Structure formats: C-alpha cells, structure tokens
Amino acid sequence: MIHDVAIVGGGICGLSIGWKLAKRGLRVLILEKGEAGHGATWAALGILFPRVGDDPRGPAFTKLCVESHRLWPTFAKEVESESGIEIDYGREGTLLPAFEAREEDQLRRQYALLRKSRVGAKWVSGKELRSLEPNMSYGVRSALFNPLVHRVDNRKLALALKKAFLVVGDFREKTSVAKIVIQGGRVIGVSAGGSTIRAHKVIIAAGAWSAGIPGLEERIRPPVRPVKGQVISVKVPEGRRLLSHVIHYADTFLVQRRDGRLLIGATVEERGFDTKVTAGAISKLLTVALAVIPDIDTLPLGEAWAGTRPGSPDGAPILGGTNVEGLVMATGHFRNGILLAPITADLVSEYVISDKLPALAQPFTMNRFSN
Ligand SMILES: Cc1cc2nc3c(=O)[nH]c(=O)nc-3n(C[C@H](O)[C@H](O)[C@H](O)COP(=O)(O)OP(=O)(O)OC[C@H]3O[C@@H](n4cnc5c(N)ncnc54)[C@H](O)[C@@H]3O)c2cc1C
C-alpha cells in the first residue's frame, strides 16, 4: 500500500496536520519514535500568546500568530467534540504585575502598544487587582491586563488529537524513522522498522529532532536546534482556585490547570538535548512564583520536567515544500508551537492537497535560509 502522506513525528504539529489531512480523505500514516505528544508538546505550558505590536520576529510572524489565535476556539471545539476529551481551553487573559515604578513604566509602554492594536488591554490598579486575583502579593502596585493570552492543557490536547486522528488515520508509535527515502529528486517514503514505507508525500514534523533525521542532505536539512525549557508544578488543593488568570512576570508564566496543577515556567537554555532538571532553574522559577503568589509557599510540589523546543535561526516556524518533490516541512515552531497548531495544520494541509502554499505561509519556507 502506498500512503498519500507519511508524517514523521507525533507531536502537536504532526497530529494536527495528520488529523486535518485524514479528515479530507487522504490516507495518512504518522510515525512516532516514542509516545504521541511526549516531546516538546508534553513539556509545554500551553499558553496561547500572540505578541502584537512588538514581536522582533516581524509583522508576518505576528500575522501568523494572530490568525492561529483566531482559529483556536473552533479548533478546540472540534478536537473536543471529535475526541470526547475536554482540553481545558481558557480565555481569561493574562495579568502582568508591577512591583516597582520602573516596572510600571515598562508595562505602560507595552500598554500603549496594545492600545494601538485595540485588543482590549486594561490598566489595573492595586485595589482592582485584589478582587481579580485575591492571592496576588500585596507588594504588587498595579498590573497590565492583556485579554489576548489564552491557555490550554497541552497534554490533554495531545491525547485528544491522537484519539481524534485514530478515527481517520494510521498511527505507529515506538517506530523511529531511520531514513527519508529520496530517489531521482523526489521523496518515495521513509524507512522504519527495517522496511520502506511508501508515501507520495513526507512531512517532517519531528520537532527538535528534525535536523537529525538521516537521508536529508545539507541543502534540505531544516536548521532546527533543541532549546531547553524547564518547568515546575505545585499542587493546589482540590476545589481551590489560586489563580484566575495566567500571570506573566519576569519572563515566567504561572498558570493553573482545572485539575489543580499550577505550572511555573519556563526557562530558555541552549543545552542541546540535555533534559536534566536543575536546582538553579527550579530555584529561580520558585523565587518568581513566591514573589507574585506568596501562598504557593505551603503547597506541595508536583512534578518538575524539562523539554526541548524546536528552535529555528529566526525563531519562526519552517513550513511548506523543499527542493525535493513531495518533501514538506512543518517544524521549528520554537516557543509557539501550541499557539500555532491550528494555522500550521490548515496551511500545511492546504499545501499538501493543492501544491500551492497559502500566502500567509510564504515567508516561512526553507528558502529564507538559503542566503
Ligand atoms: C518548557 C516548554 C514550554 C513551552 N511552552 C509553550 C507555550 O506555553 N505555548 C506554546 O505555544 N508553545 C510552547 N512551547 C513550545 C511548543 O511546545 C513546541 O513549539 C511544540 O510542541 C512543537 O511541536 P512539534 O510537534 O513540532 O514537536 P514535538 O512535540 O517535540 O514532537 C515531535 C515528535 O517527533 C518525534 N520524532 C522525532 N524524531 C523522530 C523520528 N526519527 N521518527 C519518528 N518520530 C520522531 C518525537 O518523539 C516527538 O514526539 C513550549 C516548549 C517547552 C519545551
């Protein structure tokens, strides 16, 4: 049997693209070396944060993020209804607290940018803050409210996507792709488990591992590297809501899941594929968390973990075709892969079906690295 599409990697990118393509009638096979969604997708915080106004990655990237953010409510509803798994998608927004006048000045500049973009940002006084987030430190003078920041339980999302995909497509876990098989300038499939699996198109969605898959010569190897992120969680007693919003302070996010876990993360470290949890990183994360929400002090620790983001040279994803016919990229999503899943699925599946890359994806092909 020849598959229409073989996808290397069963993280959020591979699963959401595979799900979309299989629903449109294509024979799709996803190959995953470990367990579905246990790469960066498992390690993430699940914050859906389109940075508007000041993203150094430029307007095309902002547009991609904003469009994906717009798709999220429908995407979440579809995944939930087709899988029967609830994914804890929330749209409460984020609060960015300021303890000092200097921090207030910085946040006021962000506020001005957000106001220009008319996203409904608000300046919140210390008094108002007590009613919005009663557990926030009394040391906080004021805060910026950004309603654009949404959240999802990324682990539940991966489980739900896998279940929804299995209804329409084929999935092989614990199956590592040993080689991309290319003949006469076109891809003919992948080699895995000692045999060649034939496919008309192959999508590289292998996250931080994308550059290391054998069979890709230099000119078609995606320039993706692992970027480590560490996270810790604490356990909030059942029925208690310690936080009603995502909190963003000192490059750290705090987010409470419906199941009571409160996540604190994440570091950004260049350490290759090392995923050791370190005392220093956990100490820094907890210091920030305790400063903002002092009640965390008495809560039991949950888990601590580290994962590797797929980082590209400019921090933006790599999407679309390559110089090899039938070989498609969907990788390099770095810190935004959960946010970008709906748009990645739409753009890449459109490209696979029509051979035309939608305009929104055109700034993100491999070609941008050729010079
Ligand atoms: C600590 C941390 C926090 C983050 N927080 C956020 C956040 O809040 N919001 C956000 O939007 N993003 C966040 N991210 C980024 C996001 O998690 C990633 O961008 C996204 O998960 C990438 O998805 P992926 O499918 O490309 O990669 P992955 O989820 O890593 O999936 C790739 C899969 O490919 C498989 N694979 C690799 N090689 C092979 C092979 N040869 N054969 C078969 N399978 C293979 C791997 O086993 C893996 O399962 C965070 C990441 C980390 C690490």
The ligand as an SDF file (V2000), in Angstrom:
LIG
                    3D

 53 58  0  0  0  0  0  0  0  0999 V2000
    9.1770   24.0420   28.5120 C   0  0  0  0  0  0  0  0  0  0  0  0
    8.4130   24.4150   27.2850 C   0  0  0  0  0  0  0  0  0  0  0  0
    7.3620   25.3250   27.3810 C   0  0  0  0  0  0  0  0  0  0  0  0
    6.6260   25.6670   26.2370 C   0  0  0  0  0  0  0  0  0  0  0  0
    5.5450   26.4710   26.3760 N   0  0  0  0  0  0  0  0  0  0  0  0
    4.8020   26.7860   25.2780 C   0  0  0  0  0  0  0  0  0  0  0  0
    3.6340   27.5750   25.4130 C   0  0  0  0  0  0  0  0  0  0  0  0
    3.2700   27.9760   26.5070 O   0  0  0  0  0  0  0  0  0  0  0  0
    2.9360   27.8930   24.2830 N   0  0  0  0  0  0  0  0  0  0  0  0
    3.3100   27.4570   23.0350 C   0  0  0  0  0  0  0  0  0  0  0  0
    2.6310   27.7690   22.0540 O   0  0  0  0  0  0  0  0  0  0  0  0
    4.4050   26.6690   22.8900 N   0  0  0  0  0  0  0  0  0  0  0  0
    5.1500   26.3360   23.9740 C   0  0  0  0  0  0  0  0  0  0  0  0
    6.2670   25.5570   23.8490 N   0  0  0  0  0  0  0  0  0  0  0  0
    6.6980   25.1630   22.5010 C   0  0  0  0  0  0  0  0  0  0  0  0
    5.8920   24.0020   21.9790 C   0  0  0  0  0  0  0  0  0  0  0  0
    5.8260   23.0140   22.9550 O   0  0  0  0  0  0  0  0  0  0  0  0
    6.5560   23.4630   20.7110 C   0  0  0  0  0  0  0  0  0  0  0  0
    6.7670   24.5040   19.7720 O   0  0  0  0  0  0  0  0  0  0  0  0
    5.6760   22.3980   20.0660 C   0  0  0  0  0  0  0  0  0  0  0  0
    5.3090   21.4140   20.9970 O   0  0  0  0  0  0  0  0  0  0  0  0
    6.3940   21.7500   18.9020 C   0  0  0  0  0  0  0  0  0  0  0  0
    5.5950   20.6900   18.4540 O   0  0  0  0  0  0  0  0  0  0  0  0
    6.1830   19.6000   17.4790 P   0  0  0  0  0  0  0  0  0  0  0  0
    5.1000   18.6730   17.1490 O   0  0  0  0  0  0  0  0  0  0  0  0
    6.9020   20.2920   16.3560 O   0  0  0  0  0  0  0  0  0  0  0  0
    7.3520   18.9180   18.3290 O   0  0  0  0  0  0  0  0  0  0  0  0
    7.2810   17.7850   19.4380 P   0  0  0  0  0  0  0  0  0  0  0  0
    6.1420   17.9360   20.3350 O   0  0  0  0  0  0  0  0  0  0  0  0
    8.6370   17.7390   20.0690 O   0  0  0  0  0  0  0  0  0  0  0  0
    7.0170   16.4870   18.5880 O   0  0  0  0  0  0  0  0  0  0  0  0
    7.9880   15.9630   17.7070 C   0  0  0  0  0  0  0  0  0  0  0  0
    7.8420   14.4600   17.7690 C   0  0  0  0  0  0  0  0  0  0  0  0
    8.6660   13.8800   16.7660 O   0  0  0  0  0  0  0  0  0  0  0  0
    9.1160   12.6320   17.2630 C   0  0  0  0  0  0  0  0  0  0  0  0
   10.2910   12.2390   16.4750 N   0  0  0  0  0  0  0  0  0  0  0  0
   11.4970   12.8270   16.4360 C   0  0  0  0  0  0  0  0  0  0  0  0
   12.3230   12.1600   15.5980 N   0  0  0  0  0  0  0  0  0  0  0  0
   11.6090   11.1240   15.0890 C   0  0  0  0  0  0  0  0  0  0  0  0
   11.9110   10.0750   14.2050 C   0  0  0  0  0  0  0  0  0  0  0  0
   13.1250    9.9460   13.6150 N   0  0  0  0  0  0  0  0  0  0  0  0
   10.9550    9.1650   13.9050 N   0  0  0  0  0  0  0  0  0  0  0  0
    9.7020    9.2620   14.4640 C   0  0  0  0  0  0  0  0  0  0  0  0
    9.3780   10.2480   15.3420 N   0  0  0  0  0  0  0  0  0  0  0  0
   10.3140   11.1740   15.6420 C   0  0  0  0  0  0  0  0  0  0  0  0
    9.4360   12.9470   18.7210 C   0  0  0  0  0  0  0  0  0  0  0  0
    9.4790   11.7780   19.5070 O   0  0  0  0  0  0  0  0  0  0  0  0
    8.3030   13.8920   19.0970 C   0  0  0  0  0  0  0  0  0  0  0  0
    7.2130   13.2250   19.7060 O   0  0  0  0  0  0  0  0  0  0  0  0
    6.9940   25.1350   24.9730 C   0  0  0  0  0  0  0  0  0  0  0  0
    8.0270   24.2090   24.8880 C   0  0  0  0  0  0  0  0  0  0  0  0
    8.7350   23.8360   26.0220 C   0  0  0  0  0  0  0  0  0  0  0  0
    9.8270   22.8230   25.9160 C   0  0  0  0  0  0  0  0  0  0  0  0
  1  2  1  0
  2  3  1  0
  2 52  2  0
  3  4  2  0
  4  5  1  0
  4 50  1  0
  5  6  2  0
  6  7  1  0
  6 13  1  0
  7  8  2  0
  7  9  1  0
  9 10  1  0
 10 11  2  0
 10 12  1  0
 12 13  2  0
 13 14  1  0
 14 15  1  0
 14 50  1  0
 15 16  1  0
 16 17  1  0
 16 18  1  0
 18 19  1  0
 18 20  1  0
 20 21  1  0
 20 22  1  0
 22 23  1  0
 23 24  1  0
 24 25  2  0
 24 26  1  0
 24 27  1  0
 27 28  1  0
 28 29  2  0
 28 30  1  0
 28 31  1  0
 31 32  1  0
 32 33  1  0
 33 34  1  0
 33 48  1  0
 34 35  1  0
 35 36  1  0
 35 46  1  0
 36 37  1  0
 36 45  1  0
 37 38  2  0
 38 39  1  0
 39 40  1  0
 39 45  2  0
 40 41  1  0
 40 42  2  0
 42 43  1  0
 43 44  2  0
 44 45  1  0
 46 47  1  0
 46 48  1  0
 48 49  1  0
 50 51  2  0
 51 52  1  0
 52 53  1  0
M  END
$$$$
